[in-house]
Amino acid sequence: MYVFHVCDTCAPAIVNDDYSAFEFHQDPDADYERVTAFVESAGYLVDAGRVSKPGYWDCESCGQVCIGSAYALETLA
Ligand SMILES: [Zn+2]
């Protein structure tokens, strides 16, 4: 099992398989491509709740820099 930490935009999109949120980003194609590539390489992911992270961290899905709490997504394998 592996845990990925992703941002508030990516987590619901990945868990619900609903990427409509990315349509409102400034560069929707780039974000969407990154996130779908991440999901393809990571496989099936389940919501493992929120975790607090110290300082700045990079979303492991879209790559954006975040601060504060992250969503944890777990692989099943
Ligand atoms: Zn993200």
N, CA, C, O and the ligand as a Tripos MOL2 file, in Angstrom:
@<TRIPOS>MOLECULE
protein
  309   307    78     0     0
PROTEIN
NO_CHARGES

@<TRIPOS>ATOM
      1 N           0.8350   -1.1920    0.0000 N.3       1 MET1
      2 CA          0.0000    0.0000    0.0000 C.3       1 MET1
      3 C           0.8700    1.2420    0.0000 C.2       1 MET1
      4 O           1.9300    1.2740    0.6250 O.2       1 MET1
      5 N           0.4150    2.2530   -0.7000 N.am      2 TYR2
      6 CA          1.1460    3.5040   -0.7540 C.3       2 TYR2
      7 C           0.1620    4.6480   -0.5710 C.2       2 TYR2
      8 O          -0.9800    4.5760   -1.0240 O.2       2 TYR2
      9 N           0.6130    5.7030    0.0950 N.am      3 VAL3
     10 CA         -0.2460    6.8680    0.3100 C.3       3 VAL3
     11 C           0.2730    8.0520   -0.4980 C.2       3 VAL3
     12 O           1.4510    8.4040   -0.4300 O.2       3 VAL3
     13 N          -0.6320    8.6570   -1.2630 N.am      4 PHE4
     14 CA         -0.3110    9.8800   -2.0010 C.3       4 PHE4
     15 C          -0.9910   11.0510   -1.3160 C.2       4 PHE4
     16 O          -2.0840   10.9120   -0.7670 O.2       4 PHE4
     17 N          -0.3430   12.2050   -1.3500 N.am      5 HIS5
     18 CA         -0.9540   13.4090   -0.7950 C.3       5 HIS5
     19 C          -1.3110   14.3560   -1.9280 C.2       5 HIS5
     20 O          -0.4570   14.7780   -2.7070 O.2       5 HIS5
     21 N          -2.5850   14.6740   -1.9970 N.am      6 VAL6
     22 CA         -3.0620   15.5080   -3.1060 C.3       6 VAL6
     23 C          -3.8600   16.6980   -2.5830 C.2       6 VAL6
     24 O          -4.2810   16.7240   -1.4260 O.2       6 VAL6
     25 N          -4.0610   17.6870   -3.4650 N.am      7 CYS7
     26 CA         -4.7110   18.9420   -3.0790 C.3       7 CYS7
     27 C          -6.2370   18.8210   -3.0700 C.2       7 CYS7
     28 O          -6.8050   17.8000   -3.4570 O.2       7 CYS7
     29 N          -6.8790   19.9000   -2.6160 N.am      8 ASP8
     30 CA         -8.3400   19.9430   -2.4910 C.3       8 ASP8
     31 C          -9.0540   19.8120   -3.8360 C.2       8 ASP8
     32 O         -10.1980   19.3610   -3.8950 O.2       8 ASP8
     33 N          -8.3860   20.2020   -4.8980 N.am      9 THR9
     34 CA         -9.0010   20.0950   -6.2210 C.3       9 THR9
     35 C          -8.9100   18.6660   -6.7390 C.2       9 THR9
     36 O          -9.8720   18.1280   -7.2860 O.2       9 THR9
     37 N          -7.7390   18.0590   -6.5580 N.am     10 CYS10
     38 CA         -7.5160   16.7190   -7.1060 C.3      10 CYS10
     39 C          -8.2900   15.6330   -6.3510 C.2      10 CYS10
     40 O          -8.8430   14.7210   -6.9650 O.2      10 CYS10
     41 N          -8.3270   15.7350   -5.0180 N.am     11 ALA11
     42 CA         -8.8970   14.6300   -4.2370 C.3      11 ALA11
     43 C         -10.3250   14.2720   -4.6340 C.2      11 ALA11
     44 O         -10.5900   13.1140   -4.9570 O.2      11 ALA11
     45 N         -11.2650   15.2370   -4.6190 N.am     12 PRO12
     46 CA        -12.6380   14.8640   -4.9960 C.3      12 PRO12
     47 C         -12.7320   14.4390   -6.4580 C.2      12 PRO12
     48 O         -13.5470   13.5820   -6.7990 O.2      12 PRO12
     49 N         -11.9150   15.0240   -7.3170 N.am     13 ALA13
     50 CA        -11.9490   14.6630   -8.7350 C.3      13 ALA13
     51 C         -11.5560   13.1990   -8.9220 C.2      13 ALA13
     52 O         -12.2010   12.4600   -9.6670 O.2      13 ALA13
     53 N         -10.4840   12.7910   -8.2330 N.am     14 ILE14
     54 CA         -9.9810   11.4200   -8.3680 C.3      14 ILE14
     55 C         -10.9380   10.4270   -7.7130 C.2      14 ILE14
     56 O         -11.2630    9.3920   -8.2930 O.2      14 ILE14
     57 N         -11.3840   10.7500   -6.5070 N.am     15 VAL15
     58 CA        -12.2480    9.8230   -5.7680 C.3      15 VAL15
     59 C         -13.5980    9.6460   -6.4750 C.2      15 VAL15
     60 O         -14.1360    8.5410   -6.5410 O.2      15 VAL15
     61 N         -14.1330   10.7540   -6.9990 N.am     16 ASN16
     62 CA        -15.4540   10.7000   -7.6360 C.3      16 ASN16
     63 C         -15.3790   10.4780   -9.1420 C.2      16 ASN16
     64 O         -16.4060   10.3470   -9.8070 O.2      16 ASN16
     65 N         -14.1460   10.4370   -9.6810 N.am     17 ASP17
     66 CA        -13.9580   10.3090  -11.1190 C.3      17 ASP17
     67 C         -14.7100   11.4160  -11.8580 C.2      17 ASP17
     68 O         -15.3580   11.1760  -12.8770 O.2      17 ASP17
     69 N         -14.6090   12.6330  -11.3200 N.am     18 ASP18
     70 CA        -15.3060   13.7840  -11.8970 C.3      18 ASP18
     71 C         -14.2930   14.9200  -12.0350 C.2      18 ASP18
     72 O         -13.9040   15.5340  -11.0420 O.2      18 ASP18
     73 N         -13.8730   15.1950  -13.2600 N.am     19 TYR19
     74 CA        -12.8080   16.1600  -13.4800 C.3      19 TYR19
     75 C         -13.3240   17.5180  -13.9280 C.2      19 TYR19
     76 O         -12.5720   18.3160  -14.4880 O.2      19 TYR19
     77 N         -14.6080   17.7870  -13.6830 N.am     20 SER20
     78 CA        -15.1890   19.0470  -14.1380 C.3      20 SER20
     79 C         -14.5560   20.2540  -13.4460 C.2      20 SER20
     80 O         -14.5480   21.3500  -14.0060 O.2      20 SER20
     81 N         -14.0230   20.0640  -12.2320 N.am     21 ALA21
     82 CA        -13.4000   21.1760  -11.5060 C.3      21 ALA21
     83 C         -12.2370   21.7730  -12.2840 C.2      21 ALA21
     84 O         -11.9410   22.9590  -12.1390 O.2      21 ALA21
     85 N         -11.5790   20.9700  -13.1030 N.am     22 PHE22
     86 CA        -10.4160   21.4600  -13.8280 C.3      22 PHE22
     87 C         -10.7730   22.3670  -14.9910 C.2      22 PHE22
     88 O          -9.9100   23.0460  -15.5480 O.2      22 PHE22
     89 N         -12.0380   22.3760  -15.3540 N.am     23 GLU23
     90 CA        -12.4680   23.2610  -16.4350 C.3      23 GLU23
     91 C         -12.3350   24.7220  -16.0310 C.2      23 GLU23
     92 O         -12.2590   25.5940  -16.8970 O.2      23 GLU23
     93 N         -12.3040   25.0050  -14.7360 N.am     24 PHE24
     94 CA        -12.2840   26.3830  -14.2630 C.3      24 PHE24
     95 C         -10.8740   26.8770  -13.9600 C.2      24 PHE24
     96 O         -10.6930   28.0280  -13.5620 O.2      24 PHE24
     97 N          -9.8940   26.0330  -14.1400 N.am     25 HIS25
     98 CA         -8.5160   26.4610  -13.9190 C.3      25 HIS25
     99 C          -8.0340   27.2630  -15.1180 C.2      25 HIS25
    100 O          -8.5880   27.1680  -16.2130 O.2      25 HIS25
    101 N          -6.9910   28.0530  -14.8900 N.am     26 GLN26
    102 CA         -6.4540   28.8910  -15.9570 C.3      26 GLN26
    103 C          -5.9030   28.0490  -17.0950 C.2      26 GLN26
    104 O          -6.0180   28.4210  -18.2630 O.2      26 GLN26
    105 N          -5.3200   26.9400  -16.7630 N.am     27 ASP27
    106 CA         -4.6980   26.0860  -17.7720 C.3      27 ASP27
    107 C          -5.2770   24.6750  -17.6310 C.2      27 ASP27
    108 O          -4.5840   23.7500  -17.2100 O.2      27 ASP27
    109 N          -6.5450   24.5260  -17.9850 N.am     28 PRO28
    110 CA         -7.2390   23.2750  -17.6630 C.3      28 PRO28
    111 C          -6.6280   22.0570  -18.3390 C.2      28 PRO28
    112 O          -6.5980   20.9750  -17.7530 O.2      28 PRO28
    113 N          -6.1440   22.2180  -19.5590 N.am     29 ASP29
    114 CA         -5.6080   21.0580  -20.2720 C.3      29 ASP29
    115 C          -4.3810   20.4970  -19.5630 C.2      29 ASP29
    116 O          -4.2440   19.2830  -19.4070 O.2      29 ASP29
    117 N          -3.4900   21.3890  -19.1360 N.am     30 ALA30
    118 CA         -2.2590   20.9570  -18.4870 C.3      30 ALA30
    119 C          -2.5730   20.2270  -17.1820 C.2      30 ALA30
    120 O          -2.0480   19.1450  -16.9200 O.2      30 ALA30
    121 N          -3.4380   20.8360  -16.3690 N.am     31 ASP31
    122 CA         -3.7910   20.2120  -15.1020 C.3      31 ASP31
    123 C          -4.4560   18.8650  -15.3230 C.2      31 ASP31
    124 O          -4.0960   17.8680  -14.6980 O.2      31 ASP31
    125 N          -5.4150   18.8510  -16.2060 N.am     32 TYR32
    126 CA         -6.1740   17.6320  -16.4500 C.3      32 TYR32
    127 C          -5.2510   16.5150  -16.9340 C.2      32 TYR32
    128 O          -5.3660   15.3710  -16.4930 O.2      32 TYR32
    129 N          -4.3330   16.8550  -17.8470 N.am     33 GLU33
    130 CA         -3.3870   15.8640  -18.3650 C.3      33 GLU33
    131 C          -2.5160   15.2960  -17.2510 C.2      33 GLU33
    132 O          -2.2810   14.0900  -17.1830 O.2      33 GLU33
    133 N          -2.0500   16.1710  -16.3930 N.am     34 ARG34
    134 CA         -1.1890   15.7180  -15.2930 C.3      34 ARG34
    135 C          -1.9450   14.7930  -14.3550 C.2      34 ARG34
    136 O          -1.4280   13.7610  -13.9290 O.2      34 ARG34
    137 N          -3.1720   15.1750  -14.0410 N.am     35 VAL35
    138 CA         -3.9520   14.4020  -13.0750 C.3      35 VAL35
    139 C          -4.3230   13.0360  -13.6530 C.2      35 VAL35
    140 O          -4.2300   12.0240  -12.9590 O.2      35 VAL35
    141 N          -4.7380   13.0030  -14.9060 N.am     36 THR36
    142 CA         -5.1060   11.7100  -15.4840 C.3      36 THR36
    143 C          -3.8820   10.8070  -15.6430 C.2      36 THR36
    144 O          -3.9840    9.5880  -15.4990 O.2      36 THR36
    145 N          -2.7380   11.3990  -15.9370 N.am     37 ALA37
    146 CA         -1.4980   10.6140  -16.0250 C.3      37 ALA37
    147 C          -1.1440   10.0350  -14.6570 C.2      37 ALA37
    148 O          -0.7050    8.8910  -14.5460 O.2      37 ALA37
    149 N          -1.3450   10.8460  -13.6220 N.am     38 PHE38
    150 CA         -1.0890   10.3850  -12.2520 C.3      38 PHE38
    151 C          -2.0070    9.2210  -11.8990 C.2      38 PHE38
    152 O          -1.5590    8.2070  -11.3630 O.2      38 PHE38
    153 N          -3.2860    9.3710  -12.2020 N.am     39 VAL39
    154 CA         -4.2580    8.3270  -11.8610 C.3      39 VAL39
    155 C          -3.9360    7.0320  -12.6110 C.2      39 VAL39
    156 O          -4.0650    5.9360  -12.0660 O.2      39 VAL39
    157 N          -3.5190    7.1780  -13.8590 N.am     40 GLU40
    158 CA         -3.1740    5.9970  -14.6410 C.3      40 GLU40
    159 C          -1.9830    5.2500  -14.0350 C.2      40 GLU40
    160 O          -1.9690    4.0200  -13.9910 O.2      40 GLU40
    161 N          -0.9940    6.0010  -13.5730 N.am     41 SER41
    162 CA          0.1890    5.3370  -13.0180 C.3      41 SER41
    163 C          -0.0620    4.8260  -11.6030 C.2      41 SER41
    164 O           0.5160    3.8190  -11.1950 O.2      41 SER41
    165 N          -0.9260    5.5180  -10.8510 N.am     42 ALA42
    166 CA         -1.1600    5.1240   -9.4500 C.3      42 ALA42
    167 C          -2.1480    3.9710   -9.3380 C.2      42 ALA42
    168 O          -2.0590    3.1710   -8.4060 O.2      42 ALA42
    169 N          -3.0790    3.8760  -10.2670 N.am     43 GLY43
    170 CA         -4.1050    2.8430  -10.1810 C.3      43 GLY43
    171 C          -5.2820    3.3020   -9.3440 C.2      43 GLY43
    172 O          -5.4840    4.4990   -9.1440 O.2      43 GLY43
    173 N          -6.0670    2.3340   -8.8510 N.am     44 TYR44
    174 CA         -7.2690    2.6700   -8.1040 C.3      44 TYR44
    175 C          -6.9070    3.2330   -6.7310 C.2      44 TYR44
    176 O          -6.1100    2.6430   -6.0020 O.2      44 TYR44
    177 N          -7.4990    4.3810   -6.3820 N.am     45 LEU45
    178 CA         -7.1750    5.0590   -5.1230 C.3      45 LEU45
    179 C          -8.4300    5.2610   -4.2920 C.2      45 LEU45
    180 O          -9.5080    5.5270   -4.8230 O.2      45 LEU45
    181 N          -8.2720    5.1310   -2.9800 N.am     46 VAL46
    182 CA         -9.4000    5.3640   -2.0830 C.3      46 VAL46
    183 C          -9.0670    6.4910   -1.1090 C.2      46 VAL46
    184 O          -7.9110    6.6950   -0.7360 O.2      46 VAL46
    185 N         -10.1040    7.2130   -0.7120 N.am     47 ASP47
    186 CA         -9.9650    8.3380    0.2000 C.3      47 ASP47
    187 C          -9.5320    7.8420    1.5790 C.2      47 ASP47
    188 O         -10.2090    7.0000    2.1700 O.2      47 ASP47
    189 N          -8.4190    8.3510    2.0980 N.am     48 ALA48
    190 CA         -7.9310    7.9370    3.4170 C.3      48 ALA48
    191 C          -7.9990    9.0900    4.4120 C.2      48 ALA48
    192 O          -7.3520    9.0470    5.4590 O.2      48 ALA48
    193 N          -8.7840   10.1260    4.0880 N.am     49 GLY49
    194 CA         -8.9780   11.2290    5.0200 C.3      49 GLY49
    195 C          -7.9670   12.3470    4.8330 C.2      49 GLY49
    196 O          -7.1550   12.3290    3.9080 O.2      49 GLY49
    197 N          -8.0340   13.3130    5.7250 N.am     50 ARG50
    198 CA         -7.1480   14.4700    5.6250 C.3      50 ARG50
    199 C          -5.9860   14.3250    6.6040 C.2      50 ARG50
    200 O          -6.1390   13.7770    7.6960 O.2      50 ARG50
    201 N          -4.8350   14.8230    6.1980 N.am     51 VAL51
    202 CA         -3.6720   14.8240    7.0710 C.3      51 VAL51
    203 C          -3.1000   16.2380    7.0950 C.2      51 VAL51
    204 O          -3.2170   16.9700    6.1120 O.2      51 VAL51
    205 N          -2.4780   16.6270    8.2170 N.am     52 SER52
    206 CA         -1.8580   17.9470    8.2440 C.3      52 SER52
    207 C          -0.4080   17.8140    7.8230 C.2      52 SER52
    208 O           0.2840   16.8730    8.2110 O.2      52 SER52
    209 N           0.0410   18.7650    7.0270 N.am     53 LYS53
    210 CA          1.4070   18.7630    6.5180 C.3      53 LYS53
    211 C           2.0810   20.0370    6.9960 C.2      53 LYS53
    212 O           1.4790   21.1100    6.9600 O.2      53 LYS53
    213 N           3.3260   19.9290    7.4420 N.am     54 PRO54
    214 CA          4.0340   21.1270    7.8630 C.3      54 PRO54
    215 C           4.5570   21.9130    6.6600 C.2      54 PRO54
    216 O           5.2110   21.3490    5.7830 O.2      54 PRO54
    217 N           4.2720   23.1960    6.6240 N.am     55 GLY55
    218 CA          4.8130   24.0600    5.5730 C.3      55 GLY55
    219 C           4.2570   23.7580    4.2020 C.2      55 GLY55
    220 O           3.1410   23.2590    4.0560 O.2      55 GLY55
    221 N           5.0670   24.0750    3.1870 N.am     56 TYR56
    222 CA          4.6320   23.8960    1.8030 C.3      56 TYR56
    223 C           4.8770   22.4720    1.3370 C.2      56 TYR56
    224 O           5.8340   21.8230    1.7620 O.2      56 TYR56
    225 N           4.0110   21.9960    0.4670 N.am     57 TRP57
    226 CA          4.1650   20.6690   -0.1200 C.3      57 TRP57
    227 C           3.5880   20.7030   -1.5300 C.2      57 TRP57
    228 O           2.7580   21.5560   -1.8450 O.2      57 TRP57
    229 N           4.0210   19.7880   -2.3640 N.am     58 ASP58
    230 CA          3.5430   19.7180   -3.7510 C.3      58 ASP58
    231 C           2.4810   18.6390   -3.8680 C.2      58 ASP58
    232 O           2.6670   17.5180   -3.3940 O.2      58 ASP58
    233 N           1.3800   18.9760   -4.4950 N.am     59 CYS59
    234 CA          0.3570   17.9760   -4.7890 C.3      59 CYS59
    235 C           0.9820   16.8990   -5.6660 C.2      59 CYS59
    236 O           1.6060   17.2090   -6.6810 O.2      59 CYS59
    237 N           0.8180   15.6360   -5.2800 N.am     60 GLU60
    238 CA          1.4440   14.5490   -6.0420 C.3      60 GLU60
    239 C           0.6900   14.2260   -7.3250 C.2      60 GLU60
    240 O           1.1450   13.4310   -8.1480 O.2      60 GLU60
    241 N          -0.4640   14.8530   -7.4780 N.am     61 SER61
    242 CA         -1.2480   14.6330   -8.6840 C.3      61 SER61
    243 C          -1.0230   15.7500   -9.6990 C.2      61 SER61
    244 O          -0.5010   15.4960  -10.7850 O.2      61 SER61
    245 N          -1.4080   16.9860   -9.3650 N.am     62 CYS62
    246 CA         -1.3060   18.0830  -10.3370 C.3      62 CYS62
    247 C          -0.0110   18.8690  -10.2000 C.2      62 CYS62
    248 O           0.3430   19.6270  -11.1030 O.2      62 CYS62
    249 N           0.7100   18.7060   -9.0820 N.am     63 GLY63
    250 CA          1.9890   19.3660   -8.9230 C.3      63 GLY63
    251 C           1.9250   20.7640   -8.3470 C.2      63 GLY63
    252 O           2.9650   21.3950   -8.1600 O.2      63 GLY63
    253 N           0.7320   21.2690   -8.0580 N.am     64 GLN64
    254 CA          0.6680   22.6310   -7.5320 C.3      64 GLN64
    255 C           1.1750   22.6790   -6.0870 C.2      64 GLN64
    256 O           1.0470   21.7200   -5.3260 O.2      64 GLN64
    257 N           1.7540   23.8300   -5.7420 N.am     65 VAL65
    258 CA          2.2900   24.0080   -4.3870 C.3      65 VAL65
    259 C           1.1440   24.3600   -3.4520 C.2      65 VAL65
    260 O           0.3340   25.2410   -3.7380 O.2      65 VAL65
    261 N           1.0910   23.6530   -2.3270 N.am     66 CYS66
    262 CA          0.0010   23.8300   -1.3750 C.3      66 CYS66
    263 C           0.5800   24.1090   -0.0030 C.2      66 CYS66
    264 O           1.7640   23.8870    0.2500 O.2      66 CYS66
    265 N          -0.2790   24.6030    0.8800 N.am     67 ILE67
    266 CA          0.1180   24.7690    2.2800 C.3      67 ILE67
    267 C          -1.0620   24.3400    3.1400 C.2      67 ILE67
    268 O          -2.2220   24.5480    2.7830 O.2      67 ILE67
    269 N          -0.7390   23.7320    4.2910 N.am     68 GLY68
    270 CA         -1.8010   23.2780    5.1800 C.3      68 GLY68
    271 C          -2.1040   21.8120    4.9710 C.2      68 GLY68
    272 O          -1.2220   21.0320    4.6120 O.2      68 GLY68
    273 N          -3.3600   21.4350    5.1970 N.am     69 SER69
    274 CA         -3.6940   20.0130    5.1860 C.3      69 SER69
    275 C          -3.8180   19.4630    3.7720 C.2      69 SER69
    276 O          -4.0860   20.1950    2.8190 O.2      69 SER69
    277 N          -3.6170   18.1680    3.6650 N.am     70 ALA70
    278 CA         -3.6780   17.4620    2.3920 C.3      70 ALA70
    279 C          -4.7210   16.3580    2.4790 C.2      70 ALA70
    280 O          -5.0800   15.9070    3.5670 O.2      70 ALA70
    281 N          -5.1950   15.9370    1.3330 N.am     71 TYR71
    282 CA         -5.9850   14.7200    1.2790 C.3      71 TYR71
    283 C          -5.0400   13.5510    1.0650 C.2      71 TYR71
    284 O          -4.1530   13.6110    0.2140 O.2      71 TYR71
    285 N          -5.2280   12.4940    1.8310 N.am     72 ALA72
    286 CA         -4.4460   11.2820    1.6460 C.3      72 ALA72
    287 C          -5.2630   10.3060    0.8080 C.2      72 ALA72
    288 O          -6.4300   10.0450    1.1030 O.2      72 ALA72
    289 N          -4.6500    9.7750   -0.2260 N.am     73 LEU73
    290 CA         -5.2930    8.7450   -1.0530 C.3      73 LEU73
    291 C          -4.4240    7.4980   -0.9970 C.2      73 LEU73
    292 O          -3.2120    7.5610   -1.2010 O.2      73 LEU73
    293 N          -5.0590    6.3650   -0.7190 N.am     74 GLU74
    294 CA         -4.3200    5.1050   -0.5790 C.3      74 GLU74
    295 C          -4.5460    4.1960   -1.7740 C.2      74 GLU74
    296 O          -5.6390    4.1310   -2.3380 O.2      74 GLU74
    297 N          -3.4940    3.5060   -2.1380 N.am     75 THR75
    298 CA         -3.6510    2.4480   -3.1260 C.3      75 THR75
    299 C          -4.1630    1.2100   -2.3850 C.2      75 THR75
    300 O          -3.9750    1.0740   -1.1760 O.2      75 THR75
    301 N          -4.8020    0.3260   -3.1200 N.am     76 LEU76
    302 CA         -5.3450   -0.8870   -2.4870 C.3      76 LEU76
    303 C          -4.3240   -2.0130   -2.4630 C.2      76 LEU76
    304 O          -4.4060   -2.9190   -1.6340 O.2      76 LEU76
    305 N          -3.3680   -1.9520   -3.3730 N.am     77 ALA77
    306 CA         -2.4140   -3.0570   -3.4920 C.3      77 ALA77
    307 C          -1.3700   -2.9920   -2.3830 C.2      77 ALA77
    308 O          -0.4820   -3.8420   -2.3200 O.2      77 ALA77
    309 ZN         -3.6630   18.6720   -7.0910 Zn       78 ZN78
@<TRIPOS>BOND
     1     1     2 1
     2     2     3 1
     3     3     4 2
     4     3     5 am
     5     5     6 1
     6     6     7 1
     7     7     8 2
     8     7     9 am
     9     9    10 1
    10    10    11 1
    11    11    12 2
    12    11    13 am
    13    13    14 1
    14    14    15 1
    15    15    16 2
    16    15    17 am
    17    17    18 1
    18    18    19 1
    19    19    20 2
    20    19    21 am
    21    21    22 1
    22    22    23 1
    23    23    24 2
    24    23    25 am
    25    25    26 1
    26    26    27 1
    27    27    28 2
    28    27    29 am
    29    29    30 1
    30    30    31 1
    31    31    32 2
    32    31    33 am
    33    33    34 1
    34    34    35 1
    35    35    36 2
    36    35    37 am
    37    37    38 1
    38    38    39 1
    39    39    40 2
    40    39    41 am
    41    41    42 1
    42    42    43 1
    43    43    44 2
    44    43    45 am
    45    45    46 1
    46    46    47 1
    47    47    48 2
    48    47    49 am
    49    49    50 1
    50    50    51 1
    51    51    52 2
    52    51    53 am
    53    53    54 1
    54    54    55 1
    55    55    56 2
    56    55    57 am
    57    57    58 1
    58    58    59 1
    59    59    60 2
    60    59    61 am
    61    61    62 1
    62    62    63 1
    63    63    64 2
    64    63    65 am
    65    65    66 1
    66    66    67 1
    67    67    68 2
    68    67    69 am
    69    69    70 1
    70    70    71 1
    71    71    72 2
    72    71    73 am
    73    73    74 1
    74    74    75 1
    75    75    76 2
    76    75    77 am
    77    77    78 1
    78    78    79 1
    79    79    80 2
    80    79    81 am
    81    81    82 1
    82    82    83 1
    83    83    84 2
    84    83    85 am
    85    85    86 1
    86    86    87 1
    87    87    88 2
    88    87    89 am
    89    89    90 1
    90    90    91 1
    91    91    92 2
    92    91    93 am
    93    93    94 1
    94    94    95 1
    95    95    96 2
    96    95    97 am
    97    97    98 1
    98    98    99 1
    99    99   100 2
   100    99   101 am
   101   101   102 1
   102   102   103 1
   103   103   104 2
   104   103   105 am
   105   105   106 1
   106   106   107 1
   107   107   108 2
   108   107   109 am
   109   109   110 1
   110   110   111 1
   111   111   112 2
   112   111   113 am
   113   113   114 1
   114   114   115 1
   115   115   116 2
   116   115   117 am
   117   117   118 1
   118   118   119 1
   119   119   120 2
   120   119   121 am
   121   121   122 1
   122   122   123 1
   123   123   124 2
   124   123   125 am
   125   125   126 1
   126   126   127 1
   127   127   128 2
   128   127   129 am
   129   129   130 1
   130   130   131 1
   131   131   132 2
   132   131   133 am
   133   133   134 1
   134   134   135 1
   135   135   136 2
   136   135   137 am
   137   137   138 1
   138   138   139 1
   139   139   140 2
   140   139   141 am
   141   141   142 1
   142   142   143 1
   143   143   144 2
   144   143   145 am
   145   145   146 1
   146   146   147 1
   147   147   148 2
   148   147   149 am
   149   149   150 1
   150   150   151 1
   151   151   152 2
   152   151   153 am
   153   153   154 1
   154   154   155 1
   155   155   156 2
   156   155   157 am
   157   157   158 1
   158   158   159 1
   159   159   160 2
   160   159   161 am
   161   161   162 1
   162   162   163 1
   163   163   164 2
   164   163   165 am
   165   165   166 1
   166   166   167 1
   167   167   168 2
   168   167   169 am
   169   169   170 1
   170   170   171 1
   171   171   172 2
   172   171   173 am
   173   173   174 1
   174   174   175 1
   175   175   176 2
   176   175   177 am
   177   177   178 1
   178   178   179 1
   179   179   180 2
   180   179   181 am
   181   181   182 1
   182   182   183 1
   183   183   184 2
   184   183   185 am
   185   185   186 1
   186   186   187 1
   187   187   188 2
   188   187   189 am
   189   189   190 1
   190   190   191 1
   191   191   192 2
   192   191   193 am
   193   193   194 1
   194   194   195 1
   195   195   196 2
   196   195   197 am
   197   197   198 1
   198   198   199 1
   199   199   200 2
   200   199   201 am
   201   201   202 1
   202   202   203 1
   203   203   204 2
   204   203   205 am
   205   205   206 1
   206   206   207 1
   207   207   208 2
   208   207   209 am
   209   209   210 1
   210   210   211 1
   211   211   212 2
   212   211   213 am
   213   213   214 1
   214   214   215 1
   215   215   216 2
   216   215   217 am
   217   217   218 1
   218   218   219 1
   219   219   220 2
   220   219   221 am
   221   221   222 1
   222   222   223 1
   223   223   224 2
   224   223   225 am
   225   225   226 1
   226   226   227 1
   227   227   228 2
   228   227   229 am
   229   229   230 1
   230   230   231 1
   231   231   232 2
   232   231   233 am
   233   233   234 1
   234   234   235 1
   235   235   236 2
   236   235   237 am
   237   237   238 1
   238   238   239 1
   239   239   240 2
   240   239   241 am
   241   241   242 1
   242   242   243 1
   243   243   244 2
   244   243   245 am
   245   245   246 1
   246   246   247 1
   247   247   248 2
   248   247   249 am
   249   249   250 1
   250   250   251 1
   251   251   252 2
   252   251   253 am
   253   253   254 1
   254   254   255 1
   255   255   256 2
   256   255   257 am
   257   257   258 1
   258   258   259 1
   259   259   260 2
   260   259   261 am
   261   261   262 1
   262   262   263 1
   263   263   264 2
   264   263   265 am
   265   265   266 1
   266   266   267 1
   267   267   268 2
   268   267   269 am
   269   269   270 1
   270   270   271 1
   271   271   272 2
   272   271   273 am
   273   273   274 1
   274   274   275 1
   275   275   276 2
   276   275   277 am
   277   277   278 1
   278   278   279 1
   279   279   280 2
   280   279   281 am
   281   281   282 1
   282   282   283 1
   283   283   284 2
   284   283   285 am
   285   285   286 1
   286   286   287 1
   287   287   288 2
   288   287   289 am
   289   289   290 1
   290   290   291 1
   291   291   292 2
   292   291   293 am
   293   293   294 1
   294   294   295 1
   295   295   296 2
   296   295   297 am
   297   297   298 1
   298   298   299 1
   299   299   300 2
   300   299   301 am
   301   301   302 1
   302   302   303 1
   303   303   304 2
   304   303   305 am
   305   305   306 1
   306   306   307 1
   307   307   308 2
@<TRIPOS>SUBSTRUCTURE
     1 MET1         2 RESIDUE 1 A MET
     2 TYR2         6 RESIDUE 1 A TYR
     3 VAL3        10 RESIDUE 1 A VAL
     4 PHE4        14 RESIDUE 1 A PHE
     5 HIS5        18 RESIDUE 1 A HIS
     6 VAL6        22 RESIDUE 1 A VAL
     7 CYS7        26 RESIDUE 1 A CYS
     8 ASP8        30 RESIDUE 1 A ASP
     9 THR9        34 RESIDUE 1 A THR
    10 CYS10       38 RESIDUE 1 A CYS
    11 ALA11       42 RESIDUE 1 A ALA
    12 PRO12       46 RESIDUE 1 A PRO
    13 ALA13       50 RESIDUE 1 A ALA
    14 ILE14       54 RESIDUE 1 A ILE
    15 VAL15       58 RESIDUE 1 A VAL
    16 ASN16       62 RESIDUE 1 A ASN
    17 ASP17       66 RESIDUE 1 A ASP
    18 ASP18       70 RESIDUE 1 A ASP
    19 TYR19       74 RESIDUE 1 A TYR
    20 SER20       78 RESIDUE 1 A SER
    21 ALA21       82 RESIDUE 1 A ALA
    22 PHE22       86 RESIDUE 1 A PHE
    23 GLU23       90 RESIDUE 1 A GLU
    24 PHE24       94 RESIDUE 1 A PHE
    25 HIS25       98 RESIDUE 1 A HIS
    26 GLN26      102 RESIDUE 1 A GLN
    27 ASP27      106 RESIDUE 1 A ASP
    28 PRO28      110 RESIDUE 1 A PRO
    29 ASP29      114 RESIDUE 1 A ASP
    30 ALA30      118 RESIDUE 1 A ALA
    31 ASP31      122 RESIDUE 1 A ASP
    32 TYR32      126 RESIDUE 1 A TYR
    33 GLU33      130 RESIDUE 1 A GLU
    34 ARG34      134 RESIDUE 1 A ARG
    35 VAL35      138 RESIDUE 1 A VAL
    36 THR36      142 RESIDUE 1 A THR
    37 ALA37      146 RESIDUE 1 A ALA
    38 PHE38      150 RESIDUE 1 A PHE
    39 VAL39      154 RESIDUE 1 A VAL
    40 GLU40      158 RESIDUE 1 A GLU
    41 SER41      162 RESIDUE 1 A SER
    42 ALA42      166 RESIDUE 1 A ALA
    43 GLY43      170 RESIDUE 1 A GLY
    44 TYR44      174 RESIDUE 1 A TYR
    45 LEU45      178 RESIDUE 1 A LEU
    46 VAL46      182 RESIDUE 1 A VAL
    47 ASP47      186 RESIDUE 1 A ASP
    48 ALA48      190 RESIDUE 1 A ALA
    49 GLY49      194 RESIDUE 1 A GLY
    50 ARG50      198 RESIDUE 1 A ARG
    51 VAL51      202 RESIDUE 1 A VAL
    52 SER52      206 RESIDUE 1 A SER
    53 LYS53      210 RESIDUE 1 A LYS
    54 PRO54      214 RESIDUE 1 A PRO
    55 GLY55      218 RESIDUE 1 A GLY
    56 TYR56      222 RESIDUE 1 A TYR
    57 TRP57      226 RESIDUE 1 A TRP
    58 ASP58      230 RESIDUE 1 A ASP
    59 CYS59      234 RESIDUE 1 A CYS
    60 GLU60      238 RESIDUE 1 A GLU
    61 SER61      242 RESIDUE 1 A SER
    62 CYS62      246 RESIDUE 1 A CYS
    63 GLY63      250 RESIDUE 1 A GLY
    64 GLN64      254 RESIDUE 1 A GLN
    65 VAL65      258 RESIDUE 1 A VAL
    66 CYS66      262 RESIDUE 1 A CYS
    67 ILE67      266 RESIDUE 1 A ILE
    68 GLY68      270 RESIDUE 1 A GLY
    69 SER69      274 RESIDUE 1 A SER
    70 ALA70      278 RESIDUE 1 A ALA
    71 TYR71      282 RESIDUE 1 A TYR
    72 ALA72      286 RESIDUE 1 A ALA
    73 LEU73      290 RESIDUE 1 A LEU
    74 GLU74      294 RESIDUE 1 A GLU
    75 THR75      298 RESIDUE 1 A THR
    76 LEU76      302 RESIDUE 1 A LEU
    77 ALA77      306 RESIDUE 1 A ALA
    78 ZN78       309 GROUP 0 **** ****
